[in-house]
Structures are given as structure tokens and as C-alpha cells.
Amino acid sequence: MKPLSIFVFILIISAPLRAQYNILFIESDDQSNQTVGAFGNSAINTPNIDQLVHEGVSFTSAYNMGCWSPAVCVPSRTMLFYGKYLWDSEKITPQNAPKALPELLKENGYTTYMTGKWHAWGKKPTQLFDSLGTIQPGQLKTYYTQEGHVTDITAKEAIRFIQDYDNEKPFFLYVAFNAPHVPRQTDQRYYDLYPTDKIKLPPSVIEGPLNKNIVYNYTSAPLRKKTMRSRVQQNNAMVSHMDERIGDILMALKASGTYDKTIIIFMSDHGINFGENGVAGKVCLYEPSVTAPLIIKAPGLAQGKKLHQRVYLQDITPTLLDLLDIKKPKTVSFKSLLPIIEKNKRTRSSLYLAMFDDQRGIISKDKKLILYPKSGDLELYDLATDPWETKNLTGSEASEKTISTLLDELVDWQEKTGDKIDLKKTYNHYFK
């Protein structure tokens, strides 16, 4: 065989291998790690999400890098689709947007479809996907429509796509639930699963003043545990409703015979606080808000593997490309998780967190520093011994060196991400 013939033959047999698996990508909204039973909360009813945890690889410390908008989902999803870090994602417009994940998959032989919530900057869904179901707004006025409950509509359209799919090309199915985002409306039977008198709040929920450093705090002072229990009930009910519909989608995949040939991603865009650290909302850097579930079930990956390394939620974008042997574009800043999954290889020494111009954070070796540049306040936590962030370690001599070290790492991250906030002006005491 001539060299050119050999080259063409290799291309022909290898091309399908780059796009041999279907992709089901499910994303929820405002869902914290506390609402996944398999992550340790026996009070929550999520058997189908738990099934994905048992059959795949899950990250229990996956972080959203931050936000420039009180609608935290917008920055999170913009970073997800385009793969750029926070402040570069803020600059994305319809005109300058690089190729998004669906476009990269289309170029590599995928048919792309979306149903559910769209809330991201850059190109419109009509530009990114081959076809669309019902596109829901970022903020619903009500979940109840003439066609039914929005959670049910999104799931039914995903199921219909699977059932009707008749194409040799693999598919990318993006299912974006609005749940459990407000308004938290669902059937009474889901609320009944979570009587408010049985709900236990974390130790970081204390009645009294609201956190003075958090601008977007969605409750009235003083903070009341009764109010927070009611919100947890509503939130959990929404999650359990959504989990049932996720089960229906997984059953449709099994019925089609494609379940074992499909990469399944489940994640949320960020979490939410229900009173922890005096915050009712999500525009903060405390763990319940800044972390969210991230689960990957894929042929060839380990099953039932829980990883506690700290990663970014948006690392899933290059991970997916890596799984499919698609070259990562230079525009993508986030990192593939495969080195962690397959070799337990650390890909970062620290994580950078930022919200607006009034909150900055850094996590390194279980030490977490939160800064409030406008007030000059700072908080230091040891997440290994204090996961609920109840004990601020600042003020002691022992903490001075730790704070200085973390600040140096944070400044390095600022240079990498284009963060212009001058921390040395406010926290000069800690810089050597």
C-alpha cells in the first residue's frame, strides 16, 4: 500500500473513534452538594443522581470560579460553554465569542440538541445547537404553564429526542433544568418528603444579624432558622422532583440501547446558602454557594469513585474534549480532569475565587482565605477541620504567615486571570 493510501486509510478508521459516544449533559440551577444523597446527606431523596455517583466518578469539591453578576448562573455557564476563566468570560460578546462546546462537538461529528434554561453570554442557542426544544428564561415567573410543569417539560423533550433519534452520528444532548432555582414550586407530595420540623440546619446557621459583607442577601434581618428551614424544604422538594425526571431520561437511554454507549455528565452551575454564615443567597464565597455537584459517567472510567481534590466545575469542558480525543482550543483555560481521575495527578496547587470587586478568595492545602477589599475584612478557615467555616482563624500570630502565603498565591492568580483589584492597598500589612 502506498504511503498516501495508508494515511487516508488511517484517517477513515480513526475518525469515528473520536466521536463514538453519545453525550447526555444535565445541568441544574442553584443546587448545592448538600442536596445529593450519595454525597452524605441521608435526608435527601435523590436515587437517580445517586445512581450516577455509584456508576461514575464524582467530585465533591468542585467550585464555580465566581461571578460578575448577581445571577451567578450567567458567569458560570458562560465559563462552561467557552472554557475561559472568569474575567475573560466577562468580555465575551456575540461578536467576539470563540467556538463554544456545542460548536466544537459539531465539528467532530455530533448532532447537537438543547432543551431547558439558557442564561449565558455570547452566542444564542440557535447559533450553537442544530435543534432546540423549549428554551426557558434564566428567571421563571412560575414553573406552571399550560403545557405543564417546566421541570416535566424539559425532561419530556429530552426523552422525545432520545426516542426519536435515528442518525448514525452521535448526539450531544444538553438538558438544562431550571430547578431548584426560585420560584420553588412543585407538587405537594415532594414538599411532604421534607417536614420542616425534621430539617437539621448546619452549625454555621445562626439566628441574628445578616453578613454585613454580602450585598446580595435575599432575606430580611434578623436571620431566622424557621425561614431557612422552609427554604430548605422547598429546595429539597424541587431537587427530588427533578431527580425523578432525571430517572425518566436515564430509562429512555436504557430503552434505546444507548445507555452504556453514552457519556453522562451531571452538574450544577453553583450552590446556594440557606443561612450559613449569615447569608441567604449565592453571591458569596462560602462553601455551600461556591461548590456544586459534578459527576461523570463514561465508558472506560472508574465506577463509584469519589474524588475530593478541589477542581473547577468548568473543568468539565476540556475533560469532555479529552475523553473524545478532541484537541483543546487555545482559548480554553480550564484543565482536563482526566489526570486526576486516571492518575491521581494534581493539576493545580490552589483555587482562585472572586465575586464582583468586593470578594476575593484563595484555597490552598485546605486553608481558605476570603477577603472583602471594600471593608478590609478577611476570614481564614481550615476546611479540613472546619468544613462549615464556623471558626475564623484570623487574629492569631500563627495565622499571620498563612495569610501572607495565601495572599501571595492570590496575587499570582490575579495576574493569570487579569484581575485588577489592588489587594496590596487594603492588606499591605500581610505583604512582605
N, C-alpha and C positions, 0 to 999 in steps of 0.2 A: 504493500500500500504506500502511495506517495505521501510525503510529509504533510502537504496541504490537505489531502484526503483524511489523514489521521486527525489533524487539527479540527476539521469540520465534524468528524465522527465524535470526537470528544465533546465538542460543543453540543451536539444533538443529544447525547446520552446524559450530559451533566445538567443541562438547562432545567429539566423538570425537577431535579433533586433540590434546586434552590427554592422551589415553591410547591413542595409536595404536601404540606399540611394546611388544612383549613385553620382559620383563626377566629375564635369567639372571644371578643374583648368586652367584658362587662364592667361598667363604671357606675358607682353610686355617688351620692352627693351628701357631704356633711356626715360621713359615717366614721366614727372613731373605732379604735381597736377594742374598746370595751363592749362593742356590740357583735362580737364574734365568739360563739360558744367555745370553739376549739382553741381560742387564744386564752382560755382560762376563766371565762365568765359563765358559770353553770346556770345562771338565772336567765340567760338569753336563749331564745329558741331559734336557732339558725342551722338546721340539719343539712341543708344543701350547700351553704357556704362551708360548713364543717367538712362535708364530703370532699370538697376541693382541697381543703387543708390536708386531709388524710391521703389524698391521691396525688398531691403535688408538693411543691416547695413553697413555703410561706415565710415572709419576712415580718417579724413582729416589731421591728423598729425602722419602719420606712417613713421618711419625712418629706413634707412639702417644703421646698426651699423658702417660700414666703409669699408676699403679695405687695402690689401697689394699689389694690382696690379693696374696698370693704366686702365686695363679692369675691371672696378668696378663690372661688372656683375658676374665675377668669384667668388669673395668672397661672394657677395650677394646670389647667387644661391647655393653655397656650404653650407652656413649657413642655407639656406632654406631647403635643402634636408636632411641635417644631424642634424639640430637643435642645433648645438654647437655655442657658442659665437665666435667672430672674430678670436682671436689668437689661439684658439683651432682648429678652422676650417682650419687655415693656415697649420696645421700639418697633415691634413688628406691626406692619400695616398691610392692607390688601395689596399694595403696590410692591412692597419690598420683601414680602414673606418668602422664605426659602421653601423648598419642597417639604410638604408635610408627610407624616407617616402613611396615610392612605395613598398619596401620590407615589411614594417610593414602592409601596406594595403593588400598585397598578403597573408600574414599570417592570415589575418582576413577575407578572403573570397572574395577578389576583383580580378577581371581581370584588368590588367593594360596595358595602351597603351599611347604612346607618339608620337607627331609629332612636328617638328619645331626645334628651336635653342637649342643646348646643349653647355653649357660653364660652367662647374663646375669641381672641383677636386674630387678625389675619384674614385668610380666605373664607368664603362662605361654604357651608356643607355642599351646596350644589356644584361648587368648583372642585371639591375634594373627593366626592364619592360618585360611583357610577349610578347609583339609585338610592332613593331615600324613602323611609316610612314617614310617620308623623314627627315633625321636628317641634319639640317643646321649648318654650322660652326658659331663660335662666331662673325666673321667679314666677311661679304659678299663682294665680289668684285663688284657684281651687283645684283639687285633684278630681273632682267630679264633673264630668262632661256628659253631653248627650250620647256619646259613644261608649261611656263607661269611665271607670277609674283610670287615671293616667298610668299608674303602675301596670295595670292589666293590659292597657292598650299597647304599651311599649313591648311587653312580653309577647302578646299575641302577634304583633307584627314581626318580631324576631322568629317566632315559631313558624309563621307562614313562610318567611323567607327560607328557612331550613327545609320545610316540607316541599316547597315548590322548586327548590334549586335543582336545575338539570343542566349542568355545564361541566365539561371536563376540567375547566380551570378551577383552582382552589378559591375559596372565598375568604374575605375579611369582613366579619360581621361585628359592627360596633354597636353595642346596646347600652345606652346611657340613661339610666333611671334617674328621675328627679328625686326619688326617695333616698333618705328620710328627711330631706330638706322641708322647711316650713312652706305652706301650712300643713301641719302634721295631721292629715285627715285620712282615716281609714275605717274599716268596718269595726263594729263594737267588739266582735269576737277576738280581734287582735289586741285591743286595749285590755280585755278581760284576762289576757295571759299575764298581765303585769299589774296586780293590785298595788296601789301607791303605798299602802302600809307595809308592804313586803320589800319595797325597794330600799337597798342599802347604798348610801352615798359614800364616796371616797373620803378619807380623812382630811383631804385638802379643801373640802366644802365646809365653810364656817359661816354661820349667820353673822350679819353685821355689815360694815361698810363695803362698798364695791372697790375694786382695784383702781386706784387713782391714776395709774399709768396707762390704762387701757381706754382709748377714746370710744371705741365701738363696743359698748356693753349693753346688751339687749334685755335689761330688766330694770326695775325701779329699786332704789335704795330704801331700806336696807335689804341685803340679800336674804331670802327666806328659803329654808330647806323644803318646806311644803311646796313652794313654787317649782323648785328644781326637781323634786320627785315627780311632779306632774309632767314636767317636760321629758324626763327620762322615760316615763310610761309611754308618752306619745311617740317618742323617738323609737323606742324598742318595738312598739306596735308596728310602726312603719317599716322597720327592718324585717320583722317576721313576715309581714305581707309580701315584701319584695323577695324574701328568701323563698317563699312558696312559688313565686313566678320564676325565679331562677331555676328551681327544681323542674318546672314545666319545660323550660328551654333545654335543660340537660336531657330530659326524657325525649324531647324531639330529636336531639342529636343521636341518642342511642337508637331510637326507632329508625332513623335514616341510615344507620350502619356506619356513621362517621365519627362517633364519639372518640374512639381510640386513634383516629387519624386527625384529631383537632387539637391545636394548642389553645388552651383556655386560660385567659387572664381575668382575674377579678381584683379590682382595686377601688378605692375611693379617692376623691380629689384632695381631701383633708379631713380632719376630725372636727370636734366641737367641744367646748367646755359647758358643763351644766353646774356652774357654781365653783368649780375648782379654782383656787387662788383668787377668789373674788371676781370671777369672770363668767358671764353668761353670754356666750358667743364664740367666735372663731378667729377673731383678729388679734391673736396673741401667740406667744411662743411657748406656752406651756404644753406639756406632752399630750393631753387629750385632744388638743386642737391641731397641733403641728404634725402628728403622726396619724396614719390610717392603714387599713389592711392592704396587703399586696401579696397575691397568691398566683403562682404559675404552675399549671398542669400541662406537661408537654411530653410527647413520646420520647423516651430515652432519658428523661430527667428522673431524679430520685423521687420516691413517694413517701409522704408523711415526714418530710424533712423540714424542721423549723429552724430558721436561722435568726440569730439575734444581733448580727452585725448591723451597724447603723448605715443605712443607704438612703438614697432619694427615691421617692415614688416614681419620678420621671426617668429613673434609670431603666425602667421597663422598655422605653423606646429603643435604645441601642441593644438591649438584651434581645428583643424580638428580632431585630435585624441580624444579630449574631446567631440566633437559633436557626435562621433561614439562610445563613451564609450570604447575606446581602451586605455589601460594603457600607460602612457607616459614613455618611457625608461629613465633610469638614465643618459644616455648620452645626453639627450635633455636639454639644458639650458634655452631656451626661455620659455615664460609663456603663458598659455592659456588666450584668450581674453574674455572668457565667463563670468568671474566675473564682468568685465567692462560692457559687453553687457546686462547681465541679472540683475545685482545688483548695477551697477554704482560704483563698488568697485575698488579703486585704487590698482594696483599691484606693482607699483614702485614709489619711490619718486623723481627719476631723471633718465635721459638717458645719457649714455656714448657714445661718438663718437670718431673715430680715423681713420686716414689715414696715412699709411706708418709710418715713425718715425718723421715726420715733422709737423703733425697736430693732435691736441687733442681738444676735446670739451666736454662740460657738459651742460645739460639743467635742471633747477630745478625752479619750480614756475614761469615760463615764463621768467626767466633770463637765457641767453645763453652766455657762455664763450667759446671763441675759442683761443687756444694757438698755437704758432708757435715756438717750442723749439729750432730750429736751429737759428732763427733770434732773439728770445727773445720777439717778438711782442705778443700782446694779444688784443682781442676785446671783448667788453661786450655789449650785446643788450638786450632790453626789448621787447620780442616778442609780448606782449600784446598790446603795443602802437606803435611798430615799426616792423611789420611783414616782411618788406622788408630789414631789417638790414641796415638802412641808417645812423644811429646815433650811433657811437661808444662812449659808456659812460665812458670809462676809462679816468683817469687823474683827476678826481674829488675826494675830500675827501669822499664823500658819497659812491663812488664805491669801496673804499678800503675794507670795511667789506664784501661787497657782493662777491668780487673776492676771498677773503680769504675763505669764507664759501664754495663757489663753488669749489675751489681748494681742500679743504678737502674732499668733496664728490667725486671729480675726482680721488684722490689718493685711496679712498676706492674702487672705481670701478676698478682701476688698479690692486689692489690686487685680486679682484674677477675674473678678466679676464686674469691674467698673463701678463699684460702689463709692460715691463721692463724699459720704458723710465723714467729717473730720472728728474722729473719736479722741485724738490726742488733745484736742482743745478742751474737751469736757473731763477726760480721765487722765490728764497729764501726770498725776501722782504715780500712776502704775507703770508708766513707760520709763525704762532705764536709759 
